[in-house]
């Protein structure tokens, strides 16, 4: 099984659904801004997990498409606005929405994508909704979104602090990254009419997948070759002052001298590439990279355990493979 | 009947509901940013119209509270983000959210208010939903929000043009201001189980009310005494380059010489207060202020006609009085 090929095939279902739904209309520039990030690629992992989770409990995978697309809209809305917050200039090899269309259009494009989330849900056909009420789905997605904003607010606040603890970091990532995956796993199993235990476990699997995905993303930002990173610079998270698991771990395990160095470089837009490389060396010295990698392995173990409640099937195997992929993937 | 007193009394219902729903939680600064504008006062006209519209067709007014609050959340989300787009520093006598809390928190506070809209709707109790399906309500609000963003995008684009036509202007205002009022009128009548004709007419009443409200707002910006405007300056819309009905009308009825003057002053942040006053004089010369005022009277006539489908009642009288208020109110 070539997982990456299978993922690319499955992603196409959602690429074309999104392309169809986001038809350009007037005002033209607004719809261009709206389409920019959602149609720029993306792995579509949330809808894929929703679909697999439904199928793995014996449901019809296609019935999850509206929820899957809704999750993509919500996710993409957060990307558009998060790029403004982080002042990022590039995403998926393209200019970010605010760089390309200006701040005003980027704000309302993100807003409109939030609206599309709920409009899409309003088109869910009744048959899929038997076991779960529509209101519960609406509330779950609104709850997940709210947790994202709380996590984003924590992330913004962390940027002013050098004493963020590992538990605080984990709460932030759980809110900011893991919630939509949690809902992907849960929603798929609910729509597929899984047992209570299956629904719980698939929600937990989704959450763990989200945590792994974020920690791996942070590792890739410092361990990937420049050639593969494209326009992004190695260690750009350090420049941006992002509190990653490595930063948080290193800060509480570093010598006083190196701590001063970290404080002077992390989040310093004027830092040179050699400064960044020094910080990455400090991560190695403090064992922070190992710490993150061990963390990933432990999360993967737990994620795979969640799948014990599923019968053997191709979709279960894919979910197993996805757990591996989330920590072995390259950029 | 002292309408303004009655409105203030009714607004309190929604003030306290919003205060209760937006309880401060962690992260504290995020919830402070979220509460800032929604709890800063506001006339609560959308929920009041929803409630009156329900009562006027024979329904139980309290059953509209969740929809009314949802409309307030949506409206407030647009205010928070619109203030960023317009670079406004003041609202309701307070700093705008981005001025007080910074751009990042203002963006996510607005996003979270959009989410609160739908969460609130997910708590609508079944009895109120008999005649209208919950999905239709969700879709209607998502549609209204989308039209708002389209209108906002038009407004952003208008700021670069001196050839906006009156019909273009009316489409923009209909999308940006009238849609949520349209839904307020419609939703109230639907929840109150009005006849098809009553629902149609109340939707139309809401739309006309929204148009009047916006045009009157634009007039007040140039015709109110400085003392009453507080921190806002007379004619600040001119400084901000806003295309109001007066600007659009004047531009197509002005001498070439004065047109040049208009183009050099409108949207010019460096314009002096005397320049602004000159533009207001041009509005008078071109009959643009009269034009807007006559427009208001015609809209009011149509709005009152919509109410013909209602039995006589106190709420009908209040809706009549509201139509007058929308064009006679002071700041």
Contacts between the chains, C-beta under 8 A, distances in Angstrom:
chain1	res1	chain2	res2	distance
A	26	B	150	7.6
A	27	B	150	6.1
A	27	B	153	4.5
A	27	B	154	5.4
A	27	B	157	6.1
A	29	B	153	6.7
A	29	B	157	6.6
A	30	B	149	6.9
A	30	B	150	6.2
A	30	B	153	3.5
A	33	B	153	8.0
A	77	B	111	7.3
A	81	B	107	5.2
A	81	B	108	6.9
A	81	B	111	6.2
A	84	B	103	7.3
A	84	B	104	7.6
A	84	B	107	6.1
A	85	B	103	7.8
A	85	B	104	4.3
A	85	B	107	6.5
A	85	B	108	7.4
A	103	B	84	7.4
A	103	B	85	7.8
A	104	B	84	7.6
A	104	B	85	4.3
A	104	B	156	5.1
A	105	B	153	6.6
A	105	B	156	6.6
A	107	B	81	5.2
A	107	B	84	6.1
A	107	B	85	6.5
A	107	B	107	6.5
A	107	B	110	7.8
A	108	B	81	6.9
A	108	B	85	7.4
A	108	B	149	4.6
A	108	B	152	5.2
A	108	B	153	6.2
A	108	B	156	8.0
A	109	B	149	7.9
A	110	B	107	7.8
A	110	B	111	7.1
A	111	B	77	7.3
A	111	B	81	6.2
A	111	B	110	7.2
A	111	B	111	7.2
A	111	B	114	6.3
A	111	B	145	7.6
A	111	B	149	5.9
A	112	B	145	7.5
A	112	B	146	6.0
A	112	B	149	4.4
A	114	B	111	6.3
A	114	B	114	4.9
A	114	B	115	7.0
A	115	B	114	7.1
A	115	B	142	4.8
A	115	B	145	4.4
A	115	B	146	5.5
A	115	B	149	7.3
A	116	B	142	7.5
A	116	B	146	7.8
A	118	B	118	5.1
A	118	B	138	5.7
A	118	B	141	7.8
A	118	B	142	4.9
A	119	B	138	7.7
A	119	B	139	6.0
A	119	B	142	3.8
A	119	B	143	7.1
A	119	B	146	7.3
A	121	B	138	7.0
A	122	B	135	4.8
A	122	B	136	7.8
A	122	B	138	4.4
A	122	B	139	4.0
A	122	B	142	6.5
A	123	B	139	7.8
A	124	B	135	7.9
A	134	B	134	6.4
A	134	B	135	6.5
A	135	B	122	4.7
A	135	B	124	7.9
A	135	B	134	6.5
A	136	B	122	7.7
A	138	B	118	5.7
A	138	B	119	7.7
A	138	B	121	7.0
A	138	B	122	4.4
A	138	B	138	6.6
A	139	B	119	6.0
A	139	B	122	3.9
A	139	B	123	7.8
A	141	B	118	7.8
A	142	B	115	4.8
A	142	B	116	7.5
A	142	B	118	4.9
A	142	B	119	3.8
A	142	B	122	6.6
A	143	B	119	7.1
A	145	B	111	7.6
A	145	B	112	7.5
A	145	B	115	4.4
A	146	B	112	6.0
A	146	B	115	5.5
A	146	B	116	7.8
A	146	B	119	7.3
A	149	B	30	6.9
A	149	B	108	4.7
A	149	B	109	7.9
A	149	B	111	5.9
A	149	B	112	4.4
A	149	B	115	7.3
A	150	B	26	7.6
A	150	B	27	6.1
A	150	B	30	6.2
A	152	B	108	5.2
A	153	B	27	4.5
A	153	B	29	6.7
A	153	B	30	3.5
A	153	B	33	8.0
A	153	B	105	6.6
A	153	B	108	6.2
A	154	B	27	5.4
A	156	B	104	5.1
A	156	B	105	6.6
A	156	B	108	8.0
A	157	B	27	6.1
A	157	B	29	6.6
